[in-house]
Amino acid sequence: MASPTDSRVDLLLRHFFNRTDRVAVARGGGGPCAAEAVSPLVDLVRGHILGEDAESGSVRISGGQPPEMQGRFRVGSYAPGPDGSTRWLCFDLDGPPHAAALVDPLQAALAVHQTLREQGLPSYLERSGGGAGWHLWVLFKQPVPASKARALGHALVPKGAPLVQGGCADATKCKGIEVFPKSNRVAKGGYGNMVWLPWWHGAAEGANQFYCLEDGNPVRFTPETFETVEEVAVDECLRALQASPRGASPTPGPRARGRGSRAKSDFKEWRRRALAALDLHAVYGEWLTGRSESPGWLECRDPESPSGDRDPSAGVADGTSDAEKGTFHSFRDGQSVSVFDFLVRVGTAKSFRAACGVIADFSGVPLPGRTRTLQRPAAKGSEPKSETPEIVINGRQLPEVVAEAWRAVIGAGEPRRPSVLQRSGRLVRVTPSRGIEILGEPELRAVLVRVAKWYRRSGDDQIDCTPSKVILQDMLALPADTLPSVDRIVGFPVYDRDGRLLLEPGYYAGEQLWYEPSGVSAAGLGAPERPSSEQVVQARALLEEIVHDFPFASDSDRTHFFCGLLLPLVRAMVRGPTPLLMIEAPTTGSGKSLLAKVVLMLYTGQAPPLRPWPEQEEEARKAITTMLSAGHPVHCIDNLQVHRRHSSANLAVVLTTECWADREMHSHRQVELPNQALWIATGNNPSLSDELSRRSIRCRLVPSAERPELRTDFRHPDLLGWVREQRSRLLNAGYVLVQSWIASGRPPGGGTMGSFESWVEVVGGIVQHAGFLGFLANKEQVRDPRSEALAELVEAWWQQQGDRPVAVAALAQIAECRGVLQALCPGAESKGSASALGILLQRYRDHIIGDRRIRRVEQPSLHKGASSYRLERLG
């Protein structure tokens, strides 16, 4: 029996080489170069698969230095062959960090895979070498003309696949999706186009491996053999695709052929058999609760419930009652729909016809007249209409046209990947790089022309057109109520409000959250349900590697950094606001901004320039609105100025609210933006007002050198680069700490911090359970320095005057003698110090300092009605 290695070597040699005189090998920085095989090709392939466990192979590179090299090379294959034929067709679907990366390369690959399957053509899914993109291979039984393979590839490329940087993939321009071979024949003196072979030993974990689908998810496997495609099947498929617009399957569905009594009878019988064989979990699995609602009905959640349907308010007929099996009934709106209409409603299928195809696949009962997946083209004149909606815009009432447009928009999206969402009454879309973006007329027009065909009727003709400005304005002014809402976007798995880790990328309606992996593969992220003590210790040790070189003032300051670091993972579990993480130091170069950038790097994959805080409150309000608009998980304010006391009313408000209300930029429209982010500020010995200091936790660095920026003894000299490389491991370490806390019954954190009780309970509980010390132990040291000076004044005031009324001028003399006047009224001249102190005491009237309350006393006899104050002892 052949070994697994021998089997893979044989498969590569048999199916993947269009020419054996030249191969591609990697050298130097990993770039490919054409080489002549000196050793037998089998030796090079074994080196590709086994690495150091294989014998060394030799290649000769034209013009190379040295011209002949030995080693275990990564090997690639060229297409087409010298005769213009190819043994394979390959779709290369790019993921990050490719310059033209797809938002979801896996979904694009699965779309091609599904179309090929519908046409009876086998294909094989392979994760690319970097682990972020995918290859899809079609292998031919005998070499076919490259022109024919390319025509098939371009006919199957999905239309409208979105790119990370905006716009859509275009295989003709090699943007996001590439089709190999890229040319019909080899240019004179050239080699064609190269694709790296599967099973390279040096690939990332899970990369360059084949995957099959189980329950719709890719699962790694190693083929024992490859099913190949005959050229006649390619010809049939090309004819079928040419007869069906946009590469859709040309097979007529029940509606297309349901004009005669026999056709109707055939469909009715198919419907009965398909529903009888249908496993309801295939359709309703993610919404079923596992309980019976009543005899003949399974309890189900309503996917369209705006509240997330925590108390399930729907049912699904199981076929044992009078209702047709699969019928979905919502108690929320009292409507019952068939399983076919349910698939359309939630976006699994775009039309009734497409829903029939889904049920046929789920049940294993083929549609009437469909005995095999590959269909021959229909006779001329009998082609089914495209499933893309057609909208005529003239000669009709505007509400009717807009309603059709909304149906097209909602029907074109997928439940986990809606193309258009709403936020605070505005239409938005989600892009990983820019976050949540508001749609204007150009962006909405771009969406509408992709989800529907637009026509203007002229006599008996329909003329192509685009949506008019009035349609765009109407849709922007009044978004459809059924559009999903989004509050925030994250590039990493997070916990939902119930403590479940959301690992699957996409949109979560119940959380109004969009998770789109950012610079880190979703595969391999997560934590055991009940981590062991050893796993917790290892996770904490890895996270502590981040701060190894930072001189924290105390355990409390160090622990508070980890409070900020872990908060984005569990923000949904915190009911209410969260405090500001104030990273401070006595001098520049201490590492404050670097600590903030570490958090940004971990959660966004990049460390953008930090923004300073504006001095004017109007600008501060605008800055907050701008930051919250994008929906990102972390906001950072850099370098609070040391020479002024910071007392921003807007910042104080946003730190104690879950929803920020403001006037929209360049309009008078009021917007409400969810505030579910971590707020960080940095500064050198910043002076915070009472309002800000009580809303902050301190993370103080105290370097031991006069010029800390000159240090060189770092464990990780390029800390941000290290965090970028270790993102997956660091995130998993955070999940382990959180999961351990959850598995232990979620013990609440100890300590008190007004307005942030839930944060103390959740985040404090996690860090204390993980063994971090000093949670909230330094909170008194975050107080406004002016408060300390005021406490000293009150003590001296009580000693000299007791509870008698005292004029402000006399209090100014007491403060000056105590040496706290300048701290209370910085910058005030001696002549104006009494006035400045009066303004300050006006702010602190009825305020309690220690066990005394400051009371204002009105004495008209005083000059110009000046005020005096007295102290009232409590208790």
N, C-alpha and C positions, 0 to 999 in steps of 0.2 A: 504493500500500500504506500502510495506517495505521501511524503511529509507535507504539512501545510505550506512550508516554504516552497517546495518543489511545485506544488499545485499553483501557487500564486505566480511563480516564475513562468510556468507553462502558459497561464492565462494571459500574462502580459505579452509574451512572445507571440502568442497565437492571434491576439485580437488588436494590439495597440500599435504595432509598427507598420507604417506605410512604406518605409524604406529601411534597409539594414546597412546601407553604405555610410549613412550619416546619422548621428544621434546628437542630442543636446546634453551637455553636462554642466554642472555648476562649479565655478571656481572663484577664488578670491572672495569678494563680498557676496557671492551667491548668485550673481547674474549668469544667465545661460550663454553658452557659446557652442558653435557647431564643432563637432569632432568626428574623426574617423576612428572606428573601433579597431584597435590593434589586437586586443584580446577577443576571444569569442563573445558574442553579444550576450550569451547566457551568463557569463561571468560578471559583466557589467550590471545586468539586472539583479543578480544575487547580491552584489555589493550595494545596489540601490535599496534593497529590502532589508539586508542583514547588517550593513555597516561593518564594524570591526570583526564581526563573526564570520565574514566571508573572505575569500581570497582577494588579494589586490588585483585590480584590473588596469589595463593600459589603454590610453587613447592618444591620438595624434591630432594636434590642433594646428591648422595652417597659420603660419606667421606667429605662433605662440613662442614664448620664452619660459621654459624650454619647449621645444616643439612636441616632445612626447612626455606625457605625465602618467604617473601611477597613483592609484588610490581607490577608494570606494566612493563613487560619484553619485550624486543625485542625477537621475536620467530623465530626459524628456523626449517626446516623439514628435516628428514633424508631419505636417499634412499640407497639401496633398502629396502623393508620391510623384515620381518623375513622369508617370504616364497620365497625371491629372485625375487619379482615382484616390479614394480613401476607404479605409476599413472602419472608420468611426466618424460620428458627428458629436461634437462636444459643445454644450452651453456653459459658459463661464459667467457666473452671477456674482458680482463683486460686492464685498462687504468692507467695513472700515479696516484699516486706514486708507483704502484706495481713494484716489482723488475724486472718482465718480461713484461713490458707494451707494448701493441701494439701501433704502430704509429697512427693508426686510428681504434679504436675498433668499432665505429659506422659503418664504411664501411664494416668491417668484419662481423658484425652482419647482415647487410642488404644483404650481399652476401649469407649467410645461409638462411635468410628469403626468398630471391628470389628463391633459389633452392627448398626450401620446397613448395613455391607457385606453381612452375612449376610442382611439383609432386602431387599437389592437397592436400597437408597437411597444415592445418592452424597452424600458430605460433603467439606468442605474444611477443612483444618487450618491455622490461622493463629496465629503467636506474638503475644501481646498486646504493647501498646506499651511496657510496662516491661521486657519480655524474659524475665520469670520465669514468667508464666502463659500459658495457651493459650485460643484461641477455636476452636470447631468450628461451621461454618456448614452448614446445609441450606437450599438455595435452591429455591423453588417455581416451577413453570412459570407458574401463575396464582395470584394471591393466594388464600389459604385462610383460613378462620375462625381467629382467634387462639386460640380455645378448643381447636380441634383440634390446632394446632401445639404448644400448651402441653401437652396430654395426651400427645402423642408424646414431647416432651422429657422430661417427668417419668417416663414409662415406661422411657426409655432411660438415665436417670442411673444410674451404677454405685453399687451398694450397698456400704457399708463402706469407702469411700475414706478413709484415715487423714489427720488433720490434724496439723500441726506441733505445735500446743499440746495435742494429745491429743484423743481422741474421733474421730468420723467426720463426714464431710461430710453436709449435709442441705440439698438443693436447696429444700425447702419453706420453710426458714428462711434461705435465701441464705447458708448457711455452707459456704464452700469452693467450691461450685458454684452458679452462677446460670443459670436458664433464661429466655431472652428470646424472645417477650414475657413480661412478668411478670403481665400482666392480660389479661382477655378483651376489654375495651373501654376506650376512653379516658374518664377521668373528666371531668365537666363543667368546662370551663375549663382542662383539663390537656393534656398532649402525649403521654402514654405513657411508655415507658422507653427510654433512650438507650444505644446501643453505638457507640463510635468506629469509623470506617471503616478498612479496611485501607489500606496503602501511604502512610501519613503520612510526609512528608519529614523530620520532626524526631524520628522514633523512634530508639531505640538500634539499634546494628548488629544486623541480623537480625530486629528486631522489626517488627510490623505487616506481615509478609511471609507468603506461603503456603508450605506445606511438603508434600511427598509422601514416601512411604515407599520406601526402597531398602534391601533386606536388613534390614527391620525398624527402620531408623533414619530419622529425619526429615531430608530434604534440601530445601533451599530451591528453589523454582521459581515461575515466573510463569504462571498459567493464560492460555491464549489465549481460552478460552471456559469457561463453567460448564455442567455437566450439571445439569438441573433435575429436580424431582420433581412428578409429577402428583398431584392430590388423591385420586384413586382408589387410588394406591399407598399414600398415608398411611392411608386407611381400611383397606386390607388389612393393613397392618403393625400398626395398632392392634388389629384383631381377632386377629391372630396372637399379639401380645404378651399380650393378655388371656387367651388360651388357654394360655400358657406362663408358669409362675410366675417371678417375679424378672426378667422381661424376657428370659429365655433364648430362643434360637431354637426354635420349635415343631417343627422338622423332625425326624421320627423317625429315629434312627440305626439302624445295623444290628441292635443288640440289641432295639430296640423293635419292629422289624417282622420279626424273625427267627424266627417261629413255624411257618412252613410250609416245605416242602422247596424250593419255588421261591425263597422269601426267602433261605434259607440258600445256595442255589445262586447267587443274584444277589450276595450278599455275598462268597462265596468267589471268584467271578470278579472282582468289584471289587477285592478284596484283592490278587489276582494282578497285575492291570493297574496298580494304584496303586503297588505296590512295585517293579514293573519300571520305572516312569517316575520313581521317587523319586530325587532327588539326595541321597545320604547326608550330604553336607555341610550340608544344610538342617537336619538333626536333630543330627548329631554334630560339626559343624564346630569348635566351641571345644575339643573333646576329642581330635579326630583329630591324629596326629603327622605325617601325610604319608608314613608308611612302611608297608610290608606286614608283618604279623606272621607269616603263613604263607600258602601258596596258598589263595586264597578268603577271606582275612581281612585287614582293615585294622587296624593297630596303633592303640590307643585308650587314653586315660586313664580311670580309674574315678572318676566324679564323687563317689562316696560314700567314697572312700579317706580315712581320717582324716589321713594324712600329706601329702595333696595330690597323691599319685601321681606323684612326680618320675620314677620308673622305671615307665613305663606298664605296667599290669597287666590290660589288657582288650583285647578284639578285637571288630570289627564285621564280620559276613558281608557280602561284596560281591555275593552272588548267583551266583557262579561255582562254588560248591561245593554240597554236599547241603543245607547250612543255608539257611533262608529268608533272603532279602535283608533286611538291617537288623537281624538278630538280634544282640543284645549279649551277650557272654560275659565274665564277670569271673573272672580266675584267682585273685583274692583270696578269693572265697567259693565258686567253682566253679559258679555259677549262670548259666544262659542264659535270657534273656527276649526276647520279641518287641519290635520297635520301638515298638509301641503301649504295651506295659507299661513300656518305658523312658521314654517321654514322661510317663507317670503317675508313675513313680518319681522323676524329677528335677523334677516339678512344672510342666512345660510344659502338661500337661493334667490336669484334675481327675478324669477317669474314662476308661474305655475308649472310651465313646461320643464324648467330647470329643477323644480322641486320634485317632479315625477322621476327625473333621472336620479336624484339623491335617494329617493325611497327605493328605486330599483337597485341601487348599489347597496343600500343598507339591508334590504330584505333578501337579496340574491335572486329576485324574480325579475327576469328581463322584461322590458316594455314590449307591447304587442309588435310582432314582426321582427323583433331584434333577437336573433339567435346567436350572434357573435358581436363583439365590440366593434370590429371594423365594418363600416357600412360603405356600400357602393353609392356613388352620387345619384341623387334623385333625377328623374327625367326633366328635361328642359321645361321651364314654366311651372314646375311644382315645388321649387325650393321654398323652404319655410322662411318666414320673415325673420329679420334679425331680432334678438332679444332686447337690443338697445331701444329705450323708449323714443318715440317720435313726437315732437311737440310743434304744433302750428301756432304761431304767435299773433296772426292778424285775423280780424273778423270774429274775435271772441272777447269775453269779459276778462279783465285782468285777473280777478281772483281765481278764475278757472285755470288760466295759464300758470299762475304761481303755484296753485295746488298741485298741478302735474309736475312742475319743476321740483317741488319739495319731495314728491313721491320718487322721482328719479334720483335725487340726491341721497335720500335715506335708503332706497333700494340698492344703490350702487355700492354702498359701504358694507363692511362686515361687522358683526357684533363686537369683535375685539379690535377692529381697526376702522372706526368710522372716519370718513374723509372730511366731514364737516361737523363741528361741535358748537356749543354755545357756552358763553361765560359772561355773567353779569349782563344778560340781554344782548350780547354782541356775538356775531358769528366769528368763530375762530378755527384755526387748524393747529396741529401739533407738529413741530419739527424738532428733532433731538438737538440740533445745534443752536437754534434760536428760541426754543421753548414754545410758549403759547403765543400765537400771532393773531392779531385781529385781521379779519378779511375786509378788504375794500372792494370796490367795483372790479378792478382788474383781476384780483385773485378769485373772486366769486365767478366771474365770467370764465376763467380758466377751468374752474371745477365744472360748471354747467355744460360746457361744450364737450366734456369728456364723459358725462353721464347720460347724455341724451343727444339726439339729432334734432336740430332746430330748422324749421322751414317757415317760409312765407308763401301763402297760397296766392296764385295768380291764375285765374280761370281754372282750367283743369290741371295746371302744372303746380308743382311744389318746388320752390326755389330755396336752395341752401342759404342759411343766414345764421346770425348769432343772437343771443338774448339781447333785447333792447335795454336801454338805460333805465326805463321806468320799471321793468321787471327786476333788474338788479337792485334798484333803490327800494322797491317794495319788500324784497326778501331780506335786505339788510336792516330795514326798519322794523320788521315784524318776523323774527325767526320762528320757525315751526315749533310748537310746544313739544313735539315728539323728538326733537333733536336731543342727543345726549349732552350732558353738562360735564365740564372738566374744570377742576380746581387747581391741579398741580401736575407737573411732569417730573419723573425721576428716571435716572439712568441705571438704577440698581434695584434689586428686590427690596421691598419694605413690608412691614407688618401692617395688617389692617386693624381696624378699631377693636376687633375681637381677638387679636393676637395670632392670626394666621399669616404665615409668610407667603407673599404673592410672588411666585417664582416664574410664572409664564408671562412673557412680554405681551403687551397690548393694553387695551382699555378696560378698566374695571368700573362698571356703572355704579355699584354700591358705594365705592369710595370716591367716585368722580376723579379718578386717578388714571394717568397714562404712564405705563412703564415701558421705556424704550432703552435697551442696553446701550450704554455710551462708553465706547472704548474698552469694554470688557465683555467676554462671551457669557451669555446667560447659562450655558452648560456648566455644571459643576458648582454652582452657587447654592448655598443653603447650609443647614446644620442638622445634626441628629435630633430626633424628637426629645430625647433625654440624654444630653451630653454627660460623659463621665467626668469625675473630678479631674482626672489627668487631662482631658480635652479642654476643660475650663482653664486650668493652669497654663497650658500651652497657648491657648487663645489670648489670655491676658499678657503673657510674656511677649507674644508677637506684637500686640498693640503697644506695649511699653517700649518696643524698639523705636517707635516713632519719636518718643520724647527723651531718648537716652542722653542726648547732648544738651538738654535745656535745663538751666539752673532755676528751678521753681523755688519760690520763697518758702513754701510749706507743702505738706501733704495735701492740704485743702486746695491750694492753688493747682496742684497737679491733678487731683481728682476732678476738679471743675472743668479742666480741659477735656477729660474723657466724658463728662456729662454732655459737653457740646459735641464731641466726636460721635457719640452714640445716638444723640437725639434724632437725626434724620431717619434712622432705621425704624423708630417707634413713634414718630410724630402723631400718627393717627390714633394711637392708644392714649395720648394725653388729651384730656378733655379740658380745653381752655388754653390760655396763652402760655408762653414760655419766656424765661428771662433772657436778658442780653448777656452774652459771654464777653466780659471785659478783659482783654489780654493787655496787660500793662507792664512797664519796666521803667527804671529810673533814667535810662539813657538810650540813645539810638544804637542800632547794631546788635541789640540783645536777642533778636529772633522773634519778635512779636508778629511781624507781617509773615514771616516764614511759617509760624504755627497756623495762622489763618489760611495760608495758601495750601498747607497740608490737608486741611479739611476740604477745601475746594477741590484739590487734586483727587482725593479719595472718592468724592461723590460726583464729580463732573468730568474727571479725566483730564482736566486742564487747570492751570493756575493763572487766570486772567489778571490784568492789572487791577489793584484795589482802588476804590474811589474814595476821595476825601469827603468829609461831611461838610455841607455848605453852612455858612454862618447865618444866612438869612432864613427865617422860618418859612417864607413862601417857597424858597428853593428847596428847603428840606421836605416840605409837603410834596412837591413835584418829584423829588428823588425817590421818596417812599412809593409813590404811585407807579413810577417807572419800574422799580425793582419788583414790586408785587405783580405787575402785569404779565411778566414772563412765566410766572409759576414755578420758578426754580427752588430747590430745597435749601439753599444757603445764601444769605446776603451778608456782605462784609463792608464795614466802614473803617477806613484806614486812617491812622495818624491823627487822632483828636488833638487839637492844638493845646500845648501846655500853658500858654499865657492867658487863657480865658476859661471861665467857668461854664461848663456845658449844661444847659438847662432847656434843651429843645422840647417844647410841648408836643410837637408832632411825633417825635421819637418815643416820648413817654406814652403817648396814646397807642401807637402801633404795638408796643410791647405788652399791652394789657387788653388787646382785642383780637378776636378771631376773624373779624371782618372789617376791612379798612374802607371807609366811605370817603369819596373825594369827587371833585369836579373833573370830568374828563378833559384831557389836553385839547386845546383849540376848540372847545365847545362849552356849552352850559349844561351838558348832560351829566347827571350824577351817576357814578359807578360804585359798585361794592365789590371789593376784591378780597378773596379768602387770604388769610395770613396764617400759613402753616409752615413757615420756614424757620431755620435757625438763624438768629441775628448775632453777629460778631462785631466787636469794635476793638481797635488797638489804639494805644497812645502812650506817651511818656509822662508818667505821673499825672494822669488826667484828673481834673477836678470836676466831679459830677454833682449836679443838683440833687436834693433829697428825692425828687420825683424819679430821677434816673438811677440813683444809687440803690434805692430800694427795689428797683426792677432789674438789678444786675447781680451776677456772680463774678467774683474776682479770680483771675488767673494771672498771678504776678511772677515775673522773671526777675531775678537779682543776680546779674553777672558778677564774677569775682575779679574781673580785670577792668582797667580804666577804659580800654578800647576793645570791647568784646568782638568787634567785627574782624579783628586780626587773628582770631583763633584759627588753628589748623588741625587740632587733635579731635576730629570728628569720626565717629564710628561710620556714619554714612555721609561722606562729603557732599554728594549730590542727593540730598534727602528727597527732593521732589521727584527725581528720576527713580529713586528706589521705591517710593510710594506708588508711582505709576506702574512699575514692573510688578509690584506685589499687591495690586488692587484686589484681585480675586481672593488671595489669602487673607488680606486684612479685612475685607468685607465678611468673609466666612468666620473670622475670629469674632467680629462683632455679633454675628448671628448666634454663635455658640454661647456668648455671654447672655444674650437676650433669651435664647431658648432655655438655658439652664435656669434662669430666673422664672420663666413661665412654668417649666416642669416642676419647680419647687413650690408652686402655689402662689406665685407673684407676691412675695412679702413686700409690704410698702416701705418706702424709705423713711428714715427717721429724721425729724427736723421740721422747722416751720418757716414758711416764706409766704406772706400774704399775697393773694391774687394768683399764686402758682401752686396751689395745693395738689392738683393732679400731676403736675410736673414733678413735684417732690415725691409723690407716691410711686410714679412709674420710673423716671430716670434715676431718682435717688435710690429706689429699690434695686435697680439693676447694678449700679456701681457699688453699692454696699454689699449686695449679694456676691459680687465678683471679688470682693476683698479690698477695694480701694478705700483709703482712710481719709477722714477729715471733711466729709460732705457737709457743706454750709458752716464749717467751723470758723471761717473768717468773715462772715457776713457783716459783722460790726465794723470791720476795717474798710468796708466799701462806702461807709457813710460820707456825706458831704462834709468836707473840712469846716465849712461855715457852721455846721451843726455843733461840732466840738467847741468852736469858739463861742457860740451862743450859750452852750452849757456852762462854760466858764464864767460868762457874764452873769448868767442867772444865779450862780453860786455866790459871786461877789455881791451882787445886787441884794440877795436875801440876807447876807451877813450884815450889810450896812443899813438897809432900809426896811427889812422885814416885809410886811404886807401893806405898807403905806404907799399911796400914789406917788410916783416920781416922774418929773418932767423928762422929756427926751434929752434935752441938753445935759441934765445931770447924769442920765444914764450913759451919755457919750463920754463924760469925764470918768465914770467908773470903768468903762470899757478901755479907755486910754490908759488908766492907771494899771489895769489888769494885763495890758499888752495885747489885747485881742481886737482893738478897733480896726486896724488895717485888715485883719483876717475877715472881719464882718463887713467892712465897707472898702474893698480894695480900690485903690486909685483915688479915693475921696480926699480932698484937701481939708486942712484943719477947720477952715471956716464952714465948709459944707458937710462936715462929718455928722453933725447932729441931724441934718435933713436926710442924709443917706441912711442913718440908723433908724430914723422915723419911718422911712419907706420900708425898711427891712422888718421892723416890728409890726407894721401894718399887715405884712404877709403872714407873720407868726402869731397874730392875735388868736386867743383861745387855744393856742398850741401847748401841749404838755411837754415839759422838759424835766426829766427825772420825776420827782413827786410834786412839781409845782406847775400851775397853769398861768400863762401870760394873759392878763385881762386888760382891755383898753378902758380908760376912764375919761369921760367927757367932762371938761372943766371950762365952762365959758369964760371964767374970769381970767384965764391965761391969755397971753398976747395973741391976738388974731385967731382965737379959738384953737390954739395948739393943743395937741393931745398929750396925755400922760398915761402911764401904765403902772399896774401894780401886779404883785404875784399872789396867787391864791394856792395855799397848801392843800394838797389832796389827802384824804383819809384822816 
